[in-house]
Amino acid sequence: MFLTGVELVADPQVGIIVRKEEAKLDEGAIPIARGSIIFSLGTLSGGAETILTFPVILTSGVLPGKAYEITLFARSATGRNSDTFHVTNPCAA
């Protein structure tokens, strides 16, 4: 089984900037959609692993000790969507 046209959508909270232009997919450059935080992952085989990395900037609006999150979900050209994942700061009090 494989999925085609897979995209990963990132939705950060206010105060977090995702540096999408510096993202890497398996250590290589990754196409991004203009004006949004959508990473094009292409075709993925069932059970395959791929690593997406991207730096984030915390703006002056971020408060120490408060938990912030980036919501992530994947979608494919066939209309299949993944579960939604929430990435949080484990160091928040």
C-alpha positions as CSV (number, residue, x, y, z in Angstrom):
1,M,0.0,0.0,0.0
2,F,1.2,3.5,-0.7
3,L,-0.1,7.1,-0.5
4,T,0.5,9.6,-3.3
5,G,0.6,13.4,-3.0
6,V,1.2,13.3,0.7
7,E,1.3,16.7,2.4
8,L,2.1,17.5,6.1
9,V,0.2,20.6,7.4
10,A,1.7,22.4,10.4
11,D,-0.4,24.9,12.5
12,P,1.7,26.6,15.2
13,Q,0.2,28.7,18.0
14,V,0.6,32.5,18.0
15,G,4.2,33.3,19.1
16,I,5.8,30.3,17.2
17,I,7.2,30.8,13.7
18,V,8.0,27.7,11.7
19,R,11.0,28.3,9.4
20,K,9.5,26.3,6.5
21,E,12.1,27.4,4.1
22,E,14.8,25.6,6.2
23,A,12.9,22.3,6.5
24,K,14.5,19.0,5.5
25,L,13.0,15.7,4.4
26,D,15.4,12.9,5.1
27,E,18.2,15.4,5.1
28,G,17.3,16.9,1.7
29,A,15.3,19.9,0.6
30,I,11.6,19.7,0.7
31,P,9.0,21.5,-1.5
32,I,6.7,23.8,0.4
33,A,3.4,25.4,-0.6
34,R,3.5,29.2,-0.9
35,G,1.8,31.2,1.8
36,S,1.2,28.4,4.2
37,I,2.9,25.8,6.2
38,I,2.4,22.8,4.0
39,F,5.2,20.4,3.3
40,S,5.0,18.1,0.2
41,L,6.2,14.6,1.1
42,G,5.3,13.0,-2.2
43,T,4.6,9.3,-2.3
44,L,5.0,7.2,0.8
45,S,4.9,3.4,1.0
46,G,3.1,1.6,3.8
47,G,5.4,1.2,6.8
48,A,8.0,3.5,5.4
49,E,9.8,5.9,7.7
50,T,10.7,9.4,6.7
51,I,12.1,12.2,8.8
52,L,11.0,15.8,8.5
53,T,12.8,18.4,10.5
54,F,12.2,22.2,10.7
55,P,13.5,24.9,13.0
56,V,11.1,27.2,14.9
57,I,11.5,30.7,16.3
58,L,9.9,31.7,19.5
59,T,8.9,35.3,19.4
60,S,8.9,37.9,22.2
61,G,5.2,37.0,22.7
62,V,6.1,33.6,24.1
63,L,5.9,33.4,27.9
64,P,8.4,31.3,29.9
65,G,6.7,28.3,31.6
66,K,3.6,28.4,29.3
67,A,2.9,25.3,27.1
68,Y,2.8,26.0,23.4
69,E,2.1,23.5,20.6
70,I,2.3,22.9,16.9
71,T,-0.6,20.9,15.5
72,L,0.4,18.5,12.6
73,F,-1.6,16.3,10.3
74,A,-0.9,14.6,7.0
75,R,-3.2,14.3,4.0
76,S,-2.9,12.6,0.7
77,A,-4.2,13.2,-2.9
78,T,-6.6,10.3,-2.4
79,G,-8.3,12.2,0.4
80,R,-7.0,10.1,3.3
81,N,-6.1,12.1,6.4
82,S,-3.9,11.1,9.3
83,D,-4.7,11.5,13.0
84,T,-3.8,15.0,14.2
85,F,-0.6,15.2,16.3
86,H,0.1,17.9,18.8
87,V,3.8,18.7,19.5
88,T,4.2,20.5,22.8
89,N,7.0,21.9,24.9
90,P,7.9,19.2,27.4
91,C,9.8,21.7,29.5
92,A,6.7,23.9,30.2
93,A,5.8,24.1,33.9
